[in-house]
Amino acid sequence: MLSNRVNNITPSMTLGISTKVKELSRAGIEVLNLSIGEPDFFTPDGAKDSAIEAIHSNKTKYDAATGVLELRQAICKKLEKENSISYRPEEIVVSSGAKHSITNTLMAITNPGDEVIVPIPYWVSYPEMVKLTEGVPVFVETEFENNFKLKPQELRNAITDKTKAIFITNPSNPTGAVYTKDELKALADICVQHGIYIIADEIYERMCYLDEFTSIASLSEEIKEITITINGLSKSVSMTGWRVGYTASRADIAKGMGSIQGHLVSHPSTISQYAAIGGLTNCDDDIAHMKSVYKQRKDQAIEWIEAIEGLSVVKPDGAFYIFINIGPLRDKIDSKDLSLTVCNRLLDEYKVAFVPGVAFGHDDFIRMSYATDLDTIKEGIERLKNLVDTL
């Protein structure tokens, strides 16, 4: 018999779609995959060369549970230079990807029954991570008209005496929306007032297409004290398989996460960590190139989608996703599960994969990734149009 912990969580819908796409491919059926949340670029040489050098230098022994010191120092320099936040190496914990960083955070700051506010739409794993750590996810509806960014009053309405933390994802997965400095300050001030931790997921911050990106912890010392910043190398340096994420937080929180990680996994692969040093210090040109290509794809894809009658999008200012509003199709599709029905039809009949919005808590939308070439994006959107035209 499995534990209640396992029985209480839902399998990842995005991973389920990826599995189905791979099964079709193995059967010789070609599928256009617009579902995957992974850069289509290879890891830059600046990161790979650092890993190769580490291997030949025999950097293969156990190291500190919180991460290789040189990497934590490089992260501190990055945060100071790019995000205007000052941290010491002992306030950084390097983990096996941002998912691991978030799990460490929840284990360090929450107790059983604590509530964690999760604005809708949310990244698919947030609620399950909260449940796995015996917390209670509290979902908060947001408005399409505000690009699904949480408003201060929406936050106030969700706070109870059990509220321990809130997720603020900036830029957002799945919408690509980016909070302004003033919007973040208004939310963070409420969290300071109520003593609520901010789990600031900024994994896509290097893919912000606005002139300015604001890290929450940079707003003030008070706000920094309650903020745990989540970041990593998977998206910005296309290092998904290397599994390197990190947190920046108060020293006592970092120490707690280090203790947890030390008992559970020791630390991430040292070779991955040395690759991450290269990613942070030698790959700025590669990151800028990837960002430029993503922006070009984004602008073109939005133009193609908005040409489909009845469809609209959340205008993304970051990440590499477009959240497509299929709500107007409800009158034409007889199904309670609109986004799941649409995505299943697109995959089964048109051989193109999107992610149903219900995976992110919003059934009137589907998510498209533009982390693939323009020809694939164009053909995938054309197949979406073909489905809409048949309704």
N, C-alpha and C positions, 0 to 999 in steps of 0.2 A: 504494500500500500504506500502510495506517495504522500508526501507531506502536504498539509494544508497550504503551505507557502507556494508549492508548485501548482496545486489545483486552483489557486486564487488568481493566477496570472493568465493573460491571453497571449498566444504566440504572435510574434511580429508579423503583421500583414505585409509589410514591405519585403521582408525576407521570404515570405510565402510566395509572393508574386515572382521574385527573382528565381526561386526554385522552380516554379512552373515554367518560366521562360527557358531555363536551362534544360528542363525535361523535353520541351518542344524542340529545342535546338538539337539535343541528342537524337531525337527521332527524325532529324533531317528537315524539320519545319523551320523556316527562317522567320524570326520575329524581330520587329523594330522595337528596341527597348528604350522607352522614354520614362522608365520608372526608377532607374538606379540613381542613388545619391552618392555617386563616386566620380571624381574627376576622370576624364578620358585621356589625360596626359600621363606620361610616365614620370616617375620620380626623377627630378633633375640630377645631373651628374654631380653637382656640388654636394648633395646629400649622399649619393651612392659612393663617391670617392672617399668621403669621411668614414663610411662604414667599412670599406675595403681596407683603408689604412688602419682602422681599429682592429680588424681581424689579424692583419699581418703584425700588428704591435702586441698581439695577444691580450687585448682588453676583454677577456672572456671569463673573468672571475666574478664572484659575488661582489656587490658594491652596496652603497647605502640604500636602505629601504625607500627613502624619499627621492632617490635618483642620483645619478652621477653629478658630482659637484660642478664640474665644468658646464654641464647642461643647465643646471639650475642658475648658474651665474649668467649664462647666455640668455636665459629666459628673463632674468631681472633686467638685463640691458635692453632687451626687446621691449619690455613693458615700459621702461623709462623713456626710451626713444620714441616709440610709436604710440603709446597710450597715455603718456604723462602720469604714470603711477610708479611710485618708488617702493620696491620690495627688497627684502634680504633673502639670500638663498635658503635660510631656514624657514621661510614663509612659502616656499614652493614645494609641491609634491608632484613628482613625475609618475604617471600611471600608464597602464596598457590601453591607451586610447581615452577619448573624452567620456565614453560610456562608463569606464572604470572610474574616472575622476568623479563623475556625478554620483555613482554608487558609494564611493568612499565618503563623499560629502554628506550624503543622506545618513550613512551609518554613523558619522561623527557628530551630527547636530540634532538628529531626531530620536525620540523615544516612541515606543509603541503607542498608537493612538493619536500622535501629533498630526495636525493637519498641514498639508502642503498645497498652496494655491497653484493651480495649473490653468492658465488662460487657454481658451479654445479659439482657434485651432492650436494644437500642441504637437511636438515631436512625439512619434508613436510610443517611445519607450518610457517617457516620463511617468505616466500613471503606474506602469508595471514596476518600475524601479521603486517608487514610493511604497507600493504594496509589498514588494519583496523585503523592504526594510521595516515593515510593519507600521508604516504610516498610513494616512488617509488622504487620497487625492481629492481636492475640492475644485471642481470645474467651474470656470467663470466664463459666461458667454461674452463675446465682444462683437463689434459691429463691422460689417462689410464696408460701410460708408467711411469708417475710420481705418481702413486697411487692416482690420482685425487687431489693432494695437489697443492694449488695455488702457482704459481711462481711470483717473483717480477715484471717481465715485464707484465704478465697478469694483475696484480693489477694496474700498472701504466697506462695501456691502458684503464682501466675502469674509471679512476678518471676524474671528471669534476668539474666545479665550484659549482655544486649543491651537490657534494658528502659529506655526513655527517658522515656515519659510515660504518663499514664492519663487517660481521659475520665471525669469525674464530672458527670452531668447532674442538676441539682437546681433545680426540680422536673423529673421525668422525662417525656420523650416517648419511649415511648408510654404509660407506666403512670400518670403523674400522682403517683407516689410522691414524698415529700419526706423528705430525711434530717434527723435531729435533730442538734443541736450535738454531742452526745457521739459519735454515729455518724460524723460528719465528722471529728472530732478523732482518732478511732481510726485511720481510713484515712490521714489527712494525716500523722500521726506516722510511719507506716510509710514514706510517700513521702519524708519528711525524712531518715529513717534511711538510705534507699537512694539518695538523690539523684535522685528521680524527679519530673519536672515534672507538675503537676496542671493539666489543661485543664478549668477549671470552667465548664461551660456553664450559665449562669443566666438564659437568655433568657426564662423563664417566671416569674421571681421575683416580679413584681408580681401574679401570679395564684396566690398561696399562700393557702390558706384556713385555715391554722393561725394561732394567735396570734403566733407568732414564726417568722421565717425567718432562717437563718444563712448568710452568705456565707463560703465557705471561707477566703478571704484575710484575714478578720477574726479568725481564731482565734489567730494569733500572728505576730510578725515573721518567724520562721523559715519558717512555712508560707506567708506572703505572698511571700517571696523565690522560692519554687518554683512559685507559682500564676500562671497566666494566666487572668484572668476574662474570659469571653465574654458579651456582652450586646448589647442593641439596642433599637430602637423598634417593630419589626414587630408583636410580640404585645401588648405593654403599652399602646401608643398606637394600635394598629390602623393601622400605617404600612407594611404589607407591600410595597406597590409603590414606596415612596420609597427603599427599599434603604439603610438606615442601621444599621450594627452598630458595635461597638467592642470593643477589648480594654483591660484595665488590667493592667500587669505591671511588672517591673523595668525601669529605664531602658535597660539594654543590650539587652534583648529588644525593647522598644518601638522602639529605634533601628534594630535589624535589620529589624523588620517594616516600619518606615517606608521603609527603603532598598529593600526588595523591592517594596513597593507603589508607590513612586515610579517604578520602572522599568516596572512592569506596567500600572498604570492611572492613575497620578498621584494622584488622590484621588476620593472620591465627589462627586456633583453638589453644588455649593455651595448650590443652592436647597434640596435635600433636607436638607442640614446645617442651614440656618437654620430649616427646618421642625422639625427635631429639637430645636433650642434651645427653640422654642415648646412642643414635646411634653414636654420635661423641666421646663419652668418654668410653663406655663400650663394644664396638663391634669390636675391631680390629681383634681379632681371627676369628670371623665370616666372616668379610670382606675378610681376607686372604684366608679362606677356599673357599668362593664363587669364588674368583679370580682364585684359583688353579683348581677348577672344570671347570670353563669356558675355561681356557687355554687348558685343556685336550680335552674338546669337540671340540674346535676350530681346534686343530691340526688334530684330527681324521676326522672331517667333511671335511676339505680341502683335505685330502688324498682321501676320497671317491668321492668328486666332481670332482677332477682333473683326476680321472679314467674314467670319462664319456667323450667319444670322442667328441672333438670340444668345450668343455667348459673350461673356465679358471676363475680365481678369482683375485680380489684385495686382496693381502696378508694383513690381518688385524693384527695390533699390539695392538689393544685396543677395548673396547666396547664388544658387544656380537652379532655381525652381520657379515655375509659374503655377499659381493656384487659379484654376479655371472654374468659373461659375456656370454650372449646368442646371441650376435651379429651374430656369424656364422650360426645361425638358420634362418636368414632372407631369405636365398636362398630357404628354404624348407617350409616356412610359408607365405602364401599369405595374408598379413595384414599390413596396415600402422602402426597399434598400436601393435608392436611386444610383448612388455612386458605384456601388458594388455591381449592380446590373449593367450599368454603362461600361465599366471596366472589363467585366466578363465578356460582354458582347464585342468590345474592341479587340480583346485578346483572341477569343474563339473564332470570330467571323472575319476580322480585319487584320489579325496578326500584328497588333501593336499594343504595347504594354504601357498603361498609365497606372497611377496609384489611386484607389478610391478615397475620397475625402473622409469617409467614415473612419478610416484608420487614424485620422488626426482630429476626430471628434466633430466633423462637419460634413453631413451627407449630401449637401447641395454642391459640392465641389469635387474636382479631381486634380491631382498634382502631376505636373509634367516636369521632367528634368531636361535642361538644355546642356547637360554635360556630355554632349555627343556632337558629331559633325552636322553642319547645316543641311546637308542633303537628307540625312536621316530625320532631322527635325521637320523639314518641309514635307517629306513623304508621310511622316507620322501624323502631322496636323491635317494633311489632305485626307488621310483615312478617317480621322475624327470627323471631318466635314462630310465625308461620304455617309457615315453613320447618321449624322444629324439630318442630312438631306433625305434619308429614307423614312424619317419619322413623320 
